[in-house]
Amino acid sequence: MNKIAKLFLNKKTEEKFASARGTRVKVLFSSENPSLLGNTDKTTAIEMSPKSIRLEVAHPIEINSVLDISVTMDNCDRSYNLTGNIRWRLPSTQGRYQAILVLRERMDIRSDFKAWKANFEQNFEFDKVAY
C-alpha cells in the first residue's frame, strides 16, 4: 500500500474545534499590530480548540505576530488570558480577515493556557471532526 493510501486509511477522528458563539476576544498586546490594541470583537461563527483560536479581525495581521488576548464567554464567569502566534491568515467577508492564533504557554507574564486546555470540554460543546 502506498504512503498516501496509508495516511488516508489511518485518519483518526479527534475532538478538535468548537463554535465560539457568545465569545469575546480582546487584544491586550501586540507589538507587531498596534492598531489591534484594546479592540474587542464578539465572535460568531469562529472556531476554537484547546490549542488554537480562529479570529476574525478588521485589519490584516502579519504571519508569526504574537498576540496577548483575553477571552470571555457568555456561559462562564471567568476570562482567560492567552498568548499565541498567528500562523495563518486569509481575507474574509466584508473586508475583514480570518487568522489562526496557535496558543502557547508563556512564563514571563500571567497565562491561563493550562486552565484553558483543562476547562475546554466543560466550556464548549464540540463535535468530533476528522482531519
ABEGO torsion letter per residue (X at the ends): XBAAAAAAAABBBBBABBBABGBBBBBABBAABAAABGBBBBBAABBBBAABBBBBBABBBBBGBBBBBBBBBAABABBBBBBBBBABBBBBBGGBBBBBBBBBBBAABBBAAAAAAAAAAAABBBBBBBX
